[in-house]
Structures are given as structure tokens and as C-alpha cells.
Amino acid sequence: MKNNLALLFAVCSLNFAVAQDAKMIFTTNEMVWFGLDFTKAKLAIPDAKDDEIKSKYFNEWNYTLVSESRYYKEGAFEKRDVYNDLTVVQARNAALDMNSTHGKPVSITKEMIAQAIAEYKITGDHKSGLGCVFFVESFSKAKGEGVAHLVFFDIAKLKVLFTERMTGEPGGPGLKFYWAHPFQDMFEAISSKKYSAWKKATMGGKQ
């Protein structure tokens, strides 16, 4: 009985600590955008070869989300300032063995994300605060779908605070815009309803 009570207390304490940490997402006015991490992705894109995707499109998709106004992070995430640091994902994507992107999509677990975030080597100016990144799970032209996990994390601790699996439809001219479009759908969902729902669930009545 004592052991069961001790276990229950430990679980409750852990859940409370996680909830308290997650509040950082909604109480800070600044955030660092780390971009698109493709190291867990399965890519079914018959229009492009592996070396072209790796040497060209990984960067183009990342730059599109930084430069295009339709991906307005300050508005979507209710932040005064959003800083961009693509150096971590650029290094990880450049080192990716493209053979790992073939085959059936595999659901990315929270444990996989936590392990990947723990491996991040932050060399930019912002080594503390709130970080945000998308882990791409799959691009499938046949299904007409892009899947990615939005991840908020504590930069200093390299600790995951929150994850959400999201989907969007590809579309637009050329491969750059075609596969950037799923993220436009995701940003629109975040702006219109997702972020406010996450905030309410985490903060309760506190706004």
C-alpha cells in the first residue's frame, strides 16, 4: 500500500512538473525558431532524387518558412520576438543518410523526439529560452499529405515541453512551394484554433 501511494505521488509530482514547465511556452514573449528537422522523415517524392532533396530542397523548404510572410510565427505563437536559428537542423539534415528516408512512414514517438532534442548542439546567440522546431514525419505525394510534429523545448536544458502531430496538404508551383504548403496549413491551424486550445489546456483560467 505504501509503495502504491509513493508511486502515485511520484507520478502526480512528475505531471505537475511537466505542466509547470510547459507554461513557459505561453508566458515568454520570445522564441527561437529552429526550422524543419528531416532526420526522422520518410519521403515519397518521385519528382526529385535523393541528392537533390538533400543538397537543395531541405534548405529551400527551411528558408521558405523563414522568409515568407504566410508563415507568421509572431502571430501564430503570440510572441513579441521570434529569432531564427537554422544552423542545428542544417547540420543534422546535411549529415542525413538519405537511405533512411525510404520505406513506410514510421510514427515519430515522444521518446524519439526527446532523444533527438537532447542531441541538439546549439551554437547560435540564443542558448536559453523557448525553442520551436518541426520534426517532419513524412511527405507522400500519393497520399497528398505532409506530416510533422511541432515541438516546443527548453533550449538551455534541451528538454521537450510539448509536442503535437500535425498534417497539411501539399500544393503550389514547383517542389519548393508544393512541399512548403503543408506547413502553411499547419500554421493556419495554429493561428486559428490550435494555439489558443493548447494555452487554455495548459494555463487553465490564467491568460
Phi, psi and omega in degrees: 000314179299320180296320180295319178294321179295320179294318179298317179298318181296318180295316180297319179296319180295315180298321179295317180296319179297316180298318179296317179297319183295337179297338177304327182300322190256354181254342179271148180264359182234154180206150174251126179267119183261354171095211184250121179257117184260010189288349177246009191274150167246125188240116176251079184236090184292346184281350185220148177275160183305313184293329178290318178298314184290315186277338186240303193282329175305314180288320181296319178296319178295315181294326179298318180289342177271322190266334185275134183292341181292342176257066187275096188287324179303318179287314183298320185255009177052053181242144175289318182226134173235120179260145180256132174218096182268000188298324182293310182289329177298317179293317181293316180294323180293332182270358186290133170281112186295343175298333181287347180272359180267160176098184182293143175300142178242129180298126178281125181267164177296327179294320178296319180293315180300319179295318180294316180298322179297339180270354182297133177250099184275115181243357182282188184288335186255099184253012176210168181104200184264129176247154179217137182208152171257125168266112181286128178266316180196149166240124178228112178291323181297320180274345183064049186209140168243136182235134179210157178252119174282130184230125169259139180212157176279115186296315184295321183267350187050048184244128179289133180256330187194143173222150176212126177280131183226158179227158176201163181263136174287158177171154180116169184282134175075158184295327181300307183281329181301315183264358169276337185299322177306326181285332173297316176300318181294317179296322178295321178293320178297313183294319188279326185207326189298310186298316180296325178291318178297318181296316180296318181293326183275318186267345183069230181278352182277126179237000000 
